[in-house]
Amino acid sequence: MGVHQIRKIELSLSFDEVFNLCISSLDIVTRCKIKNLDKSNGIIEASAGISWKTWGDKISIKIHKKEENLMGIEISSKPALSTTIIDYGKNKANVEKILCHLKEGSEKN
């Protein structure tokens, strides 16, 4: 398994609900800071700080409308340092935390 992790999910919520849920999901990733919010294109970019596992991570979330209240979401996490070959599961954990938050958040709505 590589260090660049990508997962996809579909949520039956409005675009605005999904966009806000994605933003709040980044709060649970350790030392995560939002770098770019592009609501018109459904893109959120963030970075997670340095840990003993990595020199930081780049996280991106892309949202696209599939139907009126059905959104497709792609979550990506990769090391900030492109030469990283081992991340001890850090990027997988980032993606899984975000996915879990999105699933839980969609069930509440």
Backbone torsions as a table, in degrees:
resi	resn	phi	psi	omega
1	MET	NA	133.1	-178.5
2	GLY	-80.7	175.3	-179.4
3	VAL	-85.3	-18.5	177.2
4	HIS	-87.9	116.0	-176.3
5	GLN	-110.3	133.1	178.0
6	ILE	-133.5	132.6	175.1
7	ARG	-134.9	152.3	178.3
8	LYS	-125.9	148.7	179.1
9	ILE	-149.6	154.1	173.1
10	GLU	-117.7	137.3	178.2
11	LEU	-126.6	138.4	178.4
12	SER	-90.5	71.0	178.9
13	LEU	-140.8	167.9	176.0
14	SER	-71.9	162.9	179.1
15	PHE	-57.8	-46.6	-178.5
16	ASP	-61.3	-41.8	178.6
17	GLU	-62.8	-43.5	-180.0
18	VAL	-66.7	-43.8	-179.7
19	PHE	-58.9	-46.9	179.8
20	ASN	-66.5	-37.3	177.7
21	LEU	-64.9	-39.4	178.1
22	CYS	-64.9	-41.3	177.6
23	ILE	-61.4	-46.3	-178.7
24	SER	-67.7	-25.7	179.4
25	SER	-65.1	-26.1	-178.8
26	LEU	-72.6	-17.7	177.6
27	ASP	-65.1	-23.6	-177.5
28	ILE	-91.4	-5.5	175.5
29	VAL	-88.0	127.9	-175.1
30	THR	-57.7	129.9	177.4
31	ARG	53.0	40.0	-177.5
32	CYS	-92.4	135.1	178.4
33	LYS	-129.3	133.7	178.0
34	ILE	-75.4	130.4	-178.9
35	LYS	-104.4	-31.6	-176.3
36	ASN	-151.8	129.2	173.5
37	LEU	-120.0	116.5	178.6
38	ASP	-124.6	84.1	-174.5
39	LYS	-64.6	-37.1	-177.5
40	SER	-63.4	-28.9	178.0
41	ASN	-105.6	0.5	177.5
42	GLY	68.1	38.2	-177.1
43	ILE	-120.9	132.2	174.3
44	ILE	-126.8	127.5	178.0
45	GLU	-122.6	138.0	-177.5
46	ALA	-144.9	168.6	174.5
47	SER	-133.5	143.1	175.3
48	ALA	-105.6	141.5	-174.5
49	GLY	-71.6	174.0	-179.7
50	ILE	-64.9	140.1	173.8
51	SER	-137.9	-179.5	178.1
52	TRP	-70.4	-13.7	-179.3
53	LYS	-89.9	-34.8	-177.8
54	THR	-145.5	168.2	174.0
55	TRP	-90.2	28.1	-179.0
56	GLY	105.9	163.3	-176.6
57	ASP	-134.9	151.0	173.3
58	LYS	-106.1	125.5	-178.8
59	ILE	-118.1	132.7	174.9
60	SER	-132.4	143.5	177.3
61	ILE	-127.5	126.2	179.1
62	LYS	-119.3	128.6	-178.2
63	ILE	-115.3	131.7	174.4
64	HIS	-136.1	143.5	-177.5
65	LYS	-79.5	124.7	176.9
66	LYS	-97.5	-41.4	176.1
67	GLU	-144.8	-176.2	-175.8
68	GLU	-51.9	-52.3	178.9
69	ASN	-123.4	42.6	175.8
70	LEU	-135.7	114.4	-177.5
71	MET	-112.4	138.0	172.1
72	GLY	-95.4	137.1	-177.5
73	ILE	-129.8	131.3	174.9
74	GLU	-115.4	123.5	-179.3
75	ILE	-111.0	128.4	-178.1
76	SER	-129.9	137.8	175.6
77	SER	-140.1	128.9	179.7
78	LYS	-145.1	158.5	-179.9
79	PRO	-62.5	142.8	175.8
80	ALA	-66.5	-32.3	178.1
81	LEU	-90.9	110.9	-171.6
82	SER	-63.8	-19.1	-179.4
83	THR	-87.1	1.6	179.5
84	THR	-64.1	128.7	177.5
85	ILE	-114.0	-16.0	177.4
86	ILE	-133.8	128.6	178.6
87	ASP	-125.9	9.8	176.9
88	TYR	54.7	31.9	177.4
89	GLY	81.1	8.6	-175.9
90	LYS	-61.8	-46.4	-178.2
91	ASN	-71.1	-33.3	174.3
92	LYS	-63.4	-43.1	179.1
93	ALA	-62.8	-41.1	177.6
94	ASN	-56.5	-50.5	-177.5
95	VAL	-64.7	-42.2	-179.2
96	GLU	-65.4	-38.7	177.2
97	LYS	-61.9	-44.7	-179.8
98	ILE	-64.5	-46.4	178.4
99	LEU	-57.3	-46.0	-179.3
100	CYS	-60.2	-44.8	179.2
101	HIS	-62.6	-42.1	-179.6
102	LEU	-65.1	-42.6	179.2
103	LYS	-63.5	-46.4	179.7
104	GLU	-63.9	-42.2	-179.9
105	GLY	-65.4	-35.8	-179.5
106	SER	-72.8	-28.7	179.0
107	GLU	-72.5	-26.8	179.7
108	LYS	-75.0	-25.6	-176.8
109	ASN	-88.1	NA	NA
